């Protein structure tokens, strides 16, 4: 509770500084709106449904792309960890493409798929996939051989070995890869939405873009806040509990 | 105690009714490729272990005793020779012969109970209720009932090895293969575990092959102590320890046996250099 109050105080002070800067009129109010203006924009956007609609559109793209990225990346990672040929081919490809900032996929996605949902999905998948492949491969390679030896003597084989021993043992690596994949996907999706208008859905990135076009700074800042909050929530609701469980089980630091 | 002469047999011995051997190892050789060429880890090793016997393998590190244990476990294959369990060749790992390793091989993603349950879940003949009851029984046997929900990292070294023991015992293997399981523990914990292991071995009627470099430990636990010499790994001598059980590792009688075995170990002197391919 004390931690919560201190954190709340911290953010209150941030808003206060913002308000002071606004009132000092160092910058034009067009460039720096007041916290209140941003709050009003967010309230109106929430009431008329624009915000909810855009969030749904963006989250749908993100989740579908992310899940496909996971579903493809996990098996690919297992294959690259298991067979030399896969490691030399897909493994090397993954390593190379992972260093490519996922925004770089946007021009290619547009030319291939046009201004469609498919282009958005493609960018998200490319952002997720390679991190997951590499994390899974690293995780599996780092499983101490003693675990599989022990499991072998107890009669574990093939699929049972993969699902009950290798995968759980590699879980800490896989989760950090999933987290990285999520961050990459989120960033590349925002970039794609800002660059490209897609008629089938109007996402948060597009709201941000039109905020700029209309010089509606309260919209730009409001949407930025929404994007930050979504990122935080994803971490707190999804990744944090998993990481806490891993820390508790494995006994790797942290309370 | 008696020193057993391995390569002579008298008429009396030949005519003796011998208990059927649980494990029969004949002329097993195994070499590994090392940085400086091939190393002969085991050189024509023969050993038979009777049902219910407690056999200890001692020797300096690098003498191939762990390799022999892995071969019996089915985790490694010999280059030459045959290994049989109950008269059938060993072709791979099997839950009839479970291994307890020196390193912590417990699964950190499962709690204590989950670890003990792991091998039981691989026995399709059991119902879930059976599995739970069996796991509880063995946790009780090693004295860790109160810790069944604990995570592995929360346990002390001694408790971890107790859980390992329970996990190895739970699927009810006939043979237990133990690879220096107590080497990393403090003396006090070790002594407790010597008592527990002897008690459990009797109560559950297991055949145990126990690898150690600790001569006292071997004399304390083994019905027979097999002495290896290193490079190439060979069986050099074997001693029968006929002290009453349960044995106390600090007893004088035991020390006498240990001294004898240590003398044999030291007598090998410089290890021969293996010229294996």
Boltz contact constraints between the chains, C-beta under 6 A:
constraints:
  - contact:
      token1: [A, 146]
      token2: [B, 101]
      max_distance: 6.0
  - contact:
      token1: [A, 146]
      token2: [B, 103]
      max_distance: 6.0
  - contact:
      token1: [A, 146]
      token2: [B, 105]
      max_distance: 6.0
  - contact:
      token1: [A, 149]
      token2: [B, 75]
      max_distance: 6.0
  - contact:
      token1: [A, 150]
      token2: [B, 105]
      max_distance: 6.0
  - contact:
      token1: [A, 152]
      token2: [B, 93]
      max_distance: 6.0
  - contact:
      token1: [A, 153]
      token2: [B, 73]
      max_distance: 6.0
  - contact:
      token1: [A, 153]
      token2: [B, 93]
      max_distance: 6.0
  - contact:
      token1: [A, 153]
      token2: [B, 98]
      max_distance: 6.0
  - contact:
      token1: [A, 153]
      token2: [B, 99]
      max_distance: 6.0
  - contact:
      token1: [A, 154]
      token2: [B, 95]
      max_distance: 6.0
  - contact:
      token1: [A, 154]
      token2: [B, 119]
      max_distance: 6.0
  - contact:
      token1: [A, 154]
      token2: [B, 122]
      max_distance: 6.0
  - contact:
      token1: [A, 155]
      token2: [B, 95]
      max_distance: 6.0
  - contact:
      token1: [A, 155]
      token2: [B, 122]
      max_distance: 6.0
  - contact:
      token1: [A, 168]
      token2: [B, 109]
      max_distance: 6.0
  - contact:
      token1: [A, 249]
      token2: [B, 109]
      max_distance: 6.0
  - contact:
      token1: [A, 249]
      token2: [B, 151]
      max_distance: 6.0
  - contact:
      token1: [A, 250]
      token2: [B, 108]
      max_distance: 6.0
  - contact:
      token1: [A, 251]
      token2: [B, 153]
      max_distance: 6.0
